Amino acid sequence: MGTRYVLIGNSAASLAAVDGIRKHDKSGDITIINREEGPAYSRVALPYYVAGEMTLADLLIRQRPDYAKLGVSLQEKENVAAIDPAGKKVELASGKKIEFDKLLIGTGSETVVPPIQGLDQVPHHFLWTLEDSISMKNAAEKAKTAVVIGGGFIGMLAAEALRKLKIKLTIVEMAPILLPQLLDEGAGKLFLQAVRDEGVTVRTDSLVAALAKKNGGIEVTLKSGDAFTVDMAVVATGVRPNVRCLQNGAVSLNKGVLVNEYLQTNHLDIFAAGDVAETKDFLSDGRSIYAIWPTAIDQGRAAGANMAGVTQAYPGSLGMNVVELFNVTLAQLGRFREGPGDDVKMLSKGEENFYRKIVVDKNGTLVGAVYVGDENGVAEMGVIHSAIKRREQWQGFKDGRPRALPVGHVERCSQPNAVGHRDERVPRRRRHRRES
């Protein structure tokens, strides 16, 4: 009897794990447990569906025959209730029990619901699942005004989609800048101004206190007491690892599922990968969770190989995000906020509507970068990513490029799949690498 592999989740980490398993084990039984219905889709492409730039069919990154071709049984609309490590069983909410020899937890992330008074009394929308995007698109077709609560990555993707539909927007963000997890203060200010220049009202340093129905719309009241009315509300206050099915102590948890360098949990036949996995950070001795597509792919492939009995260490996670929003190209990599002992190398501080910053540690090693408004710089990010992975030394700028990095490498990096795993379902001028 062959090995029984069970994978919880039907997105990047699990799909990559299937590849990793099948590379080394052609005959083992693979079961994917999917809480949604249908084959896998591109989460990062959902905003383009909302904006009318893609169809539902365009979103699919797998077709049903793809699963059959790889010998994968796809269990749909099934929620995991609990995991029994000792008995090696996965218990489903439907009452089914699935036995495993090797298990992958690839449950991803779930949306954070903020404690806003009246939120449950008014129509509101998230942008995380396919069902979310369908609901948002339907509401947007009838709306002329909208509020986006949260100016982080998901919030800005939602705002961009609604802007393309000519909806008048107000964005409410508690931080002083937009994209506070992706940009430093200088880059954030530059991007904030670009968004306002597009006619969007942005309320930074603000919190939504309450939502209420009013005259067929939704009244939004801020902590400051200011109030305004909109046709639709989008909630985008972040995501967190989805560990709902693990609350019975099945595996060790912190913010996510704790794993070793082989993506194993405290039970050696149970693995975790993707947004739910808390792994070693590449640049520090600590642990991190990077909810981005390339990281999920890398972890999934390594986990799959290890599940199949081929030892493959995962070197640690390194954050990287590349996106174009509101006609501005943004790119962030590694430790882009300098710490004690770090040195900052600036090519521009925003005077020419672009911002380029490199962070070097006390030993002169490249550790991070952030670029805004510089489309050519996006190609450099791939090269800098490789340089950080090789722990290369900083040698300065030359002709506007990092001097330590050969010019020829920049052109090669601009090709798809040079770094990370681009989703070919995303329109080419609207690429972004983040999964959340």
Disulfide bonds with the S-S distance in Angstrom:
none
